[in-house]
Amino acid sequence: MTVIVRDFRPEDAEAWVRVRRAALPYMITTPEQVVFELAGSPPGRRYRLLVAEEDGEVIGTAQVGLAHESPEPGQAFCNPYTHPERTGRGAGALLLRTAEEYLALAGATSVYTWVLDTPGNRAFAGKRGYAPSRSAHFLHLDLTDGTLPPRQELPPGIELRTAADFADDPRPLFEMDAEATEDEPSDTPAQLADYEEWLARTWRDPGLDHRLTSVVVAGGEVAAFSAARTDGAGRYWSGMTGTRRAHRNRGLAKLAKNDSLHRARAAGYTDAYTGNDAGNGPMLAVNRWFGYEICATEVRHVRRFG
């Protein structure tokens, strides 16, 4: 049977999620989120979804595009995944080759991909000219065992709210997110400068749970937050957790994340996941305090064109 690669179609959404959950069970993905991200992606991102198909069955997927929020032009990404029961058929190689050809024509000078830290996956990347760089961990926390740290009494002048409380004016959350994103460790740093784009891509993302996203307000100002993504099926993902520079070293990020986790458990979520750059010691320490354990590691690999 022959493997072909083609563009994603909306009717592929269920199959896309099936492959992604099998290959990367630590990530929170739903069909609605996949379709939403593709439809709302800004033109400068040149975002494209590819599927590998064998005899009518989707066996592989790839997200492809330009890192348009990076201040360094020419950086691109491709994240191919093959269903673990359908490896060895050439789907991953064909997805990657198709993506590289597309990105080179789009003006990319380098492309990065995240590779699960296993001998086979690292060999696959190295054979195709990708060199390893930084690592990141996936972490898991069982929300059913009742070991979350207890809620703490709030310090004077501190309030806990949710993102839902900012429905009429989410700009303070955008400003908080922009500052935290700028300071996040990364080989491809991002800058959030377009409020309308943030509203379209982040605030209205169907995966962002406004009720479970906790916000710390200090002296009337948004000081810290912990974003929550959910799949409606018991799985919760801690997205960006950060503190504005003027309020750091006060334990506010920990306060926000603890509140969000307690809300998630009360709402019936059973498994909490998150991700951390391996060099982000402060957040790794926070997650260890909550009881998270590393369940997998990815290594960022880069190939330069030309």
C-alpha positions as a Markdown table, in Angstrom:
| # | Residue | x | y | z |
|---|---|---|---|---|
| 1 | Met | 0.0 | 0.0 | 0.0 |
| 2 | Thr | 1.2 | 3.5 | -0.8 |
| 3 | Val | 1.5 | 6.4 | 1.6 |
| 4 | Ile | 0.5 | 9.8 | 0.3 |
| 5 | Val | 0.7 | 13.2 | 1.9 |
| 6 | Arg | -2.0 | 15.8 | 1.4 |
| 7 | Asp | -3.5 | 18.9 | 3.0 |
| 8 | Phe | -5.8 | 18.5 | 6.0 |
| 9 | Arg | -9.5 | 18.8 | 5.4 |
| 10 | Pro | -12.0 | 19.6 | 8.2 |
| 11 | Glu | -13.5 | 16.1 | 7.9 |
| 12 | Asp | -10.0 | 14.8 | 9.0 |
| 13 | Ala | -10.3 | 16.4 | 12.4 |
| 14 | Glu | -11.3 | 13.3 | 14.4 |
| 15 | Ala | -8.6 | 11.2 | 12.7 |
| 16 | Trp | -6.0 | 13.9 | 13.3 |
| 17 | Val | -6.8 | 13.9 | 17.0 |
| 18 | Arg | -6.7 | 10.1 | 17.1 |
| 19 | Val | -3.2 | 10.1 | 15.7 |
| 20 | Arg | -2.0 | 12.9 | 17.8 |
| 21 | Arg | -3.3 | 11.5 | 21.1 |
| 22 | Ala | -1.7 | 8.1 | 20.3 |
| 23 | Ala | 1.7 | 9.6 | 19.4 |
| 24 | Leu | 1.7 | 12.4 | 22.0 |
| 25 | Pro | -0.8 | 11.5 | 24.8 |
| 26 | Tyr | 0.5 | 14.3 | 27.1 |
| 27 | Met | -0.9 | 17.1 | 24.9 |
| 28 | Ile | -4.5 | 18.3 | 25.0 |
| 29 | Thr | -6.1 | 18.2 | 21.6 |
| 30 | Thr | -9.7 | 18.3 | 20.3 |
| 31 | Pro | -11.1 | 18.3 | 16.8 |
| 32 | Glu | -12.6 | 21.8 | 17.4 |
| 33 | Gln | -9.2 | 23.1 | 18.4 |
| 34 | Val | -7.5 | 21.8 | 15.3 |
| 35 | Val | -10.0 | 23.3 | 13.0 |
| 36 | Phe | -10.0 | 26.6 | 14.9 |
| 37 | Glu | -6.3 | 27.0 | 14.9 |
| 38 | Leu | -6.1 | 26.4 | 11.1 |
| 39 | Ala | -9.0 | 28.7 | 10.3 |
| 40 | Gly | -7.8 | 31.6 | 12.5 |
| 41 | Ser | -4.1 | 31.4 | 11.7 |
| 42 | Pro | -2.7 | 34.8 | 10.6 |
| 43 | Pro | -1.3 | 35.0 | 7.0 |
| 44 | Gly | 2.2 | 35.7 | 8.1 |
| 45 | Arg | 2.4 | 32.4 | 9.8 |
| 46 | Arg | 1.9 | 30.5 | 6.5 |
| 47 | Tyr | 0.3 | 27.8 | 8.6 |
| 48 | Arg | -0.5 | 24.5 | 7.0 |
| 49 | Leu | -1.6 | 21.1 | 8.3 |
| 50 | Leu | -0.5 | 17.9 | 6.5 |
| 51 | Val | -1.8 | 14.4 | 6.8 |
| 52 | Ala | -0.2 | 11.1 | 5.7 |
| 53 | Glu | -2.8 | 8.7 | 4.4 |
| 54 | Glu | -2.5 | 5.0 | 3.7 |
| 55 | Asp | -5.3 | 3.2 | 1.9 |
| 56 | Gly | -7.8 | 5.9 | 3.1 |
| 57 | Glu | -6.6 | 5.9 | 6.7 |
| 58 | Val | -4.9 | 8.9 | 8.3 |
| 59 | Ile | -1.7 | 7.5 | 9.9 |
| 60 | Gly | 0.4 | 10.7 | 10.3 |
| 61 | Thr | 0.0 | 14.4 | 10.8 |
| 62 | Ala | 2.3 | 17.5 | 10.7 |
| 63 | Gln | 1.9 | 21.1 | 11.7 |
| 64 | Val | 3.9 | 23.4 | 9.5 |
| 65 | Gly | 4.5 | 27.2 | 9.4 |
| 66 | Leu | 6.7 | 30.2 | 10.0 |
| 67 | Ala | 7.5 | 31.4 | 13.5 |
| 68 | His | 6.0 | 34.8 | 12.6 |
| 69 | Glu | 6.1 | 36.2 | 16.2 |
| 70 | Ser | 9.8 | 35.7 | 16.5 |
| 71 | Pro | 11.9 | 38.9 | 16.0 |
| 72 | Glu | 14.4 | 36.8 | 13.9 |
| 73 | Pro | 12.9 | 36.3 | 10.4 |
| 74 | Gly | 13.2 | 33.0 | 8.5 |
| 75 | Gln | 12.6 | 30.6 | 11.4 |
| 76 | Ala | 10.0 | 27.9 | 10.7 |
| 77 | Phe | 8.6 | 24.8 | 12.4 |
| 78 | Cys | 7.4 | 21.4 | 11.4 |
| 79 | Asn | 6.1 | 18.9 | 13.9 |
| 80 | Pro | 5.3 | 15.5 | 12.3 |
| 81 | Tyr | 3.8 | 12.6 | 14.2 |
| 82 | Thr | 3.0 | 9.1 | 13.1 |
| 83 | His | 0.6 | 6.8 | 14.8 |
| 84 | Pro | 2.7 | 4.4 | 16.9 |
| 85 | Glu | 1.0 | 1.4 | 15.3 |
| 86 | Arg | 1.7 | 2.7 | 11.7 |
| 87 | Thr | 5.5 | 3.5 | 11.9 |
| 88 | Gly | 8.0 | 2.1 | 9.4 |
| 89 | Arg | 5.9 | 2.9 | 6.3 |
| 90 | Gly | 7.7 | 6.1 | 5.4 |
| 91 | Ala | 4.9 | 8.5 | 6.6 |
| 92 | Gly | 7.2 | 10.6 | 8.8 |
| 93 | Ala | 9.9 | 11.1 | 6.2 |
| 94 | Leu | 7.3 | 12.0 | 3.5 |
| 95 | Leu | 5.6 | 14.5 | 5.8 |
| 96 | Leu | 8.9 | 16.1 | 6.7 |
| 97 | Arg | 10.1 | 16.3 | 3.1 |
| 98 | Thr | 6.8 | 17.9 | 2.0 |
| 99 | Ala | 7.0 | 20.4 | 4.8 |
| 100 | Glu | 10.6 | 21.4 | 4.1 |
| 101 | Glu | 9.9 | 22.0 | 0.4 |
| 102 | Tyr | 6.9 | 24.2 | 1.3 |
| 103 | Leu | 8.8 | 26.1 | 4.0 |
| 104 | Ala | 11.8 | 26.8 | 1.7 |
| 105 | Leu | 9.5 | 28.3 | -0.8 |
| 106 | Ala | 7.9 | 30.4 | 2.0 |
| 107 | Gly | 11.3 | 32.0 | 2.8 |
| 108 | Ala | 12.4 | 29.9 | 5.7 |
| 109 | Thr | 16.1 | 29.7 | 6.4 |
| 110 | Ser | 15.9 | 27.2 | 9.2 |
| 111 | Val | 13.3 | 24.8 | 10.5 |
| 112 | Tyr | 12.9 | 23.3 | 14.0 |
| 113 | Thr | 11.0 | 20.3 | 15.2 |
| 114 | Trp | 10.4 | 18.7 | 18.6 |
| 115 | Val | 11.5 | 15.1 | 18.8 |
| 116 | Leu | 10.6 | 12.7 | 21.6 |
| 117 | Asp | 13.8 | 11.7 | 23.4 |
| 118 | Thr | 14.0 | 8.1 | 22.3 |
| 119 | Pro | 16.9 | 6.5 | 20.3 |
| 120 | Gly | 14.7 | 5.9 | 17.3 |
| 121 | Asn | 13.2 | 9.4 | 17.1 |
| 122 | Arg | 16.6 | 11.1 | 17.6 |
| 123 | Ala | 18.2 | 8.8 | 14.9 |
| 124 | Phe | 15.3 | 9.8 | 12.5 |
| 125 | Ala | 16.0 | 13.5 | 13.0 |
| 126 | Gly | 19.8 | 13.2 | 12.8 |
| 127 | Lys | 19.6 | 11.2 | 9.6 |
| 128 | Arg | 17.7 | 14.0 | 8.0 |
| 129 | Gly | 20.2 | 16.8 | 9.0 |
| 130 | Tyr | 18.6 | 18.0 | 12.2 |
| 131 | Ala | 20.9 | 18.9 | 15.1 |
| 132 | Pro | 19.7 | 18.7 | 18.8 |
| 133 | Ser | 19.5 | 21.8 | 21.0 |
| 134 | Arg | 17.4 | 22.4 | 24.1 |
| 135 | Ser | 15.1 | 20.0 | 25.9 |
| 136 | Ala | 11.7 | 20.2 | 27.4 |
| 137 | His | 9.7 | 17.9 | 29.7 |
| 138 | Phe | 6.1 | 16.8 | 29.8 |
| 139 | Leu | 4.8 | 16.4 | 33.4 |
| 140 | His | 1.8 | 14.6 | 34.8 |
| 141 | Leu | -0.2 | 15.0 | 38.0 |
| 142 | Asp | -3.0 | 12.6 | 39.1 |
| 143 | Leu | -5.8 | 14.9 | 40.3 |
| 144 | Thr | -7.7 | 12.0 | 41.8 |
| 145 | Asp | -5.4 | 11.2 | 44.7 |
| 146 | Gly | -6.2 | 14.2 | 46.8 |
| 147 | Thr | -2.6 | 15.4 | 47.3 |
| 148 | Leu | -2.9 | 18.9 | 46.0 |
| 149 | Pro | -1.4 | 21.5 | 48.3 |
| 150 | Pro | -4.2 | 23.1 | 50.4 |
| 151 | Arg | -5.5 | 26.5 | 49.5 |
| 152 | Gln | -3.7 | 29.2 | 51.3 |
| 153 | Glu | -5.0 | 32.3 | 53.0 |
| 154 | Leu | -4.6 | 35.3 | 50.6 |
| 155 | Pro | -2.1 | 37.9 | 51.6 |
| 156 | Pro | -3.4 | 41.5 | 52.1 |
| 157 | Gly | -4.2 | 43.2 | 48.9 |
| 158 | Ile | -4.3 | 40.0 | 46.8 |
| 159 | Glu | -7.4 | 38.7 | 45.0 |
| 160 | Leu | -8.1 | 35.5 | 43.1 |
| 161 | Arg | -10.2 | 35.7 | 40.0 |
| 162 | Thr | -10.7 | 33.8 | 36.8 |
| 163 | Ala | -10.3 | 34.7 | 33.1 |
| 164 | Ala | -14.1 | 34.7 | 32.9 |
| 165 | Asp | -14.2 | 37.8 | 35.1 |
| 166 | Phe | -12.4 | 39.7 | 32.4 |
| 167 | Ala | -14.9 | 38.8 | 29.6 |
| 168 | Asp | -15.8 | 42.5 | 29.1 |
| 169 | Asp | -12.2 | 43.6 | 28.9 |
| 170 | Pro | -9.4 | 41.0 | 28.6 |
| 171 | Arg | -6.7 | 43.5 | 27.7 |
| 172 | Pro | -5.0 | 43.2 | 31.1 |
| 173 | Leu | -4.6 | 39.5 | 30.5 |
| 174 | Phe | -3.1 | 40.2 | 27.1 |
| 175 | Glu | -0.5 | 42.5 | 28.7 |
| 176 | Met | 0.3 | 39.9 | 31.3 |
| 177 | Asp | 0.6 | 37.2 | 28.7 |
| 178 | Ala | 2.8 | 39.3 | 26.4 |
| 179 | Glu | 5.3 | 40.1 | 29.3 |
| 180 | Ala | 5.4 | 36.5 | 30.4 |
| 181 | Thr | 5.9 | 35.2 | 26.8 |
| 182 | Glu | 8.7 | 37.6 | 26.2 |
| 183 | Asp | 10.6 | 36.2 | 29.2 |
| 184 | Glu | 10.0 | 32.6 | 28.5 |
| 185 | Pro | 13.2 | 30.5 | 27.8 |
| 186 | Ser | 13.2 | 29.6 | 24.1 |
| 187 | Asp | 15.5 | 29.3 | 21.1 |
| 188 | Thr | 12.7 | 31.1 | 19.1 |
| 189 | Pro | 11.5 | 33.9 | 21.4 |
| 190 | Ala | 8.1 | 35.3 | 20.7 |
| 191 | Gln | 6.7 | 38.8 | 21.0 |
| 192 | Leu | 3.0 | 39.3 | 21.4 |
| 193 | Ala | 2.3 | 42.8 | 20.1 |
| 194 | Asp | -1.1 | 42.5 | 18.3 |
| 195 | Tyr | -4.0 | 42.6 | 20.7 |
| 196 | Glu | -6.6 | 41.8 | 18.0 |
| 197 | Glu | -4.6 | 38.8 | 16.9 |
| 198 | Trp | -4.3 | 37.6 | 20.5 |
| 199 | Leu | -8.1 | 37.9 | 20.9 |
| 200 | Ala | -8.7 | 35.9 | 17.8 |
| 201 | Arg | -6.1 | 33.2 | 18.4 |
| 202 | Thr | -5.8 | 32.9 | 22.2 |
| 203 | Trp | -8.8 | 34.4 | 24.0 |
| 204 | Arg | -11.3 | 32.8 | 21.6 |
| 205 | Asp | -9.5 | 29.5 | 21.3 |
| 206 | Pro | -12.1 | 26.8 | 22.2 |
| 207 | Gly | -9.5 | 24.9 | 24.2 |
| 208 | Leu | -8.9 | 27.8 | 26.6 |
| 209 | Asp | -11.1 | 27.3 | 29.7 |
| 210 | His | -11.9 | 30.7 | 31.0 |
| 211 | Arg | -13.5 | 29.3 | 34.2 |
| 212 | Leu | -10.4 | 27.3 | 35.1 |
| 213 | Thr | -7.8 | 30.0 | 34.2 |
| 214 | Ser | -6.9 | 31.6 | 37.4 |
| 215 | Val | -5.8 | 35.2 | 37.7 |
| 216 | Val | -4.0 | 36.9 | 40.7 |
| 217 | Val | -4.8 | 40.6 | 41.1 |
| 218 | Ala | -2.5 | 42.7 | 43.4 |
| 219 | Gly | -3.5 | 46.2 | 44.3 |
| 220 | Gly | -6.0 | 46.2 | 41.5 |
| 221 | Glu | -3.5 | 45.1 | 38.8 |
| 222 | Val | -3.3 | 41.7 | 37.1 |
| 223 | Ala | -0.1 | 40.3 | 38.6 |
| 224 | Ala | 0.0 | 36.6 | 37.7 |
| 225 | Phe | -2.0 | 34.0 | 35.9 |
| 226 | Ser | -2.2 | 30.3 | 35.1 |
| 227 | Ala | -3.9 | 29.4 | 31.8 |
| 228 | Ala | -5.9 | 26.2 | 31.6 |
| 229 | Arg | -6.7 | 24.2 | 28.5 |
| 230 | Thr | -9.1 | 21.2 | 28.7 |
| 231 | Asp | -10.5 | 18.6 | 26.4 |
| 232 | Gly | -13.8 | 18.1 | 28.1 |
| 233 | Ala | -12.9 | 14.4 | 28.7 |
| 234 | Gly | -11.0 | 14.6 | 32.1 |
| 235 | Arg | -7.7 | 16.0 | 30.8 |
| 236 | Tyr | -6.4 | 19.4 | 31.8 |
| 237 | Trp | -3.3 | 21.2 | 30.6 |
| 238 | Ser | -1.5 | 24.1 | 32.4 |
| 239 | Gly | -0.6 | 26.5 | 29.7 |
| 240 | Met | 1.4 | 29.6 | 30.3 |
| 241 | Thr | 1.8 | 30.4 | 34.0 |
| 242 | Gly | 3.6 | 33.6 | 34.7 |
| 243 | Thr | 4.0 | 36.7 | 36.8 |
| 244 | Arg | 4.6 | 40.3 | 35.8 |
| 245 | Arg | 8.1 | 41.5 | 36.5 |
| 246 | Ala | 7.1 | 44.0 | 39.1 |
| 247 | His | 5.4 | 41.2 | 41.2 |
| 248 | Arg | 7.9 | 38.3 | 40.9 |
| 249 | Asn | 9.4 | 36.4 | 43.9 |
| 250 | Arg | 6.2 | 36.7 | 45.9 |
| 251 | Gly | 4.8 | 33.2 | 45.1 |
| 252 | Leu | 1.9 | 34.6 | 43.0 |
| 253 | Ala | 2.4 | 32.2 | 40.1 |
| 254 | Lys | 2.2 | 29.3 | 42.6 |
| 255 | Leu | -0.9 | 30.8 | 44.1 |
| 256 | Ala | -2.6 | 31.1 | 40.6 |
| 257 | Lys | -1.6 | 27.5 | 39.6 |
| 258 | Asn | -2.8 | 26.0 | 42.8 |
| 259 | Asp | -6.2 | 27.8 | 42.5 |
| 260 | Ser | -6.6 | 26.6 | 38.9 |
| 261 | Leu | -5.7 | 23.0 | 39.8 |
| 262 | His | -8.2 | 23.0 | 42.7 |
| 263 | Arg | -10.9 | 24.3 | 40.3 |
| 264 | Ala | -10.0 | 21.6 | 37.7 |
| 265 | Arg | -10.3 | 18.8 | 40.3 |
| 266 | Ala | -13.7 | 20.2 | 41.5 |
| 267 | Ala | -14.9 | 20.3 | 37.9 |
| 268 | Gly | -14.1 | 16.6 | 37.5 |
| 269 | Tyr | -10.8 | 16.6 | 35.7 |
| 270 | Thr | -8.6 | 13.6 | 36.6 |
| 271 | Asp | -5.3 | 14.1 | 34.8 |
| 272 | Ala | -3.3 | 17.3 | 34.7 |
| 273 | Tyr | -0.4 | 17.8 | 32.3 |
| 274 | Thr | 2.0 | 20.6 | 31.7 |
| 275 | Gly | 5.3 | 21.2 | 29.9 |
| 276 | Asn | 8.5 | 22.9 | 31.0 |
| 277 | Asp | 11.8 | 23.9 | 29.3 |
| 278 | Ala | 14.5 | 21.8 | 30.9 |
| 279 | Gly | 16.4 | 24.9 | 31.8 |
| 280 | Asn | 13.4 | 26.6 | 33.5 |
| 281 | Gly | 14.4 | 25.7 | 37.1 |
| 282 | Pro | 11.9 | 27.9 | 38.9 |
| 283 | Met | 8.9 | 26.5 | 37.1 |
| 284 | Leu | 10.2 | 22.9 | 37.4 |
| 285 | Ala | 10.5 | 23.5 | 41.2 |
| 286 | Val | 7.0 | 24.9 | 41.4 |
| 287 | Asn | 5.7 | 21.8 | 39.5 |
| 288 | Arg | 7.6 | 19.4 | 41.8 |
| 289 | Trp | 6.0 | 21.2 | 44.8 |
| 290 | Phe | 2.6 | 20.4 | 43.3 |
| 291 | Gly | 3.5 | 16.7 | 42.8 |
| 292 | Tyr | 4.0 | 16.7 | 39.0 |
| 293 | Glu | 6.3 | 14.0 | 37.7 |
| 294 | Ile | 8.2 | 14.0 | 34.4 |
| 295 | Cys | 6.5 | 11.5 | 32.0 |
| 296 | Ala | 8.4 | 12.3 | 28.8 |
| 297 | Thr | 11.0 | 14.5 | 27.3 |
| 298 | Glu | 11.3 | 16.2 | 23.9 |
| 299 | Val | 14.5 | 17.6 | 22.3 |
| 300 | Arg | 14.3 | 20.5 | 20.0 |
| 301 | His | 16.2 | 19.8 | 16.7 |
| 302 | Val | 17.1 | 22.4 | 14.0 |
| 303 | Arg | 18.0 | 22.1 | 10.4 |
| 304 | Arg | 19.4 | 25.1 | 8.5 |
| 305 | Phe | 18.7 | 25.5 | 4.8 |
| 306 | Gly | 21.4 | 26.4 | 2.3 |
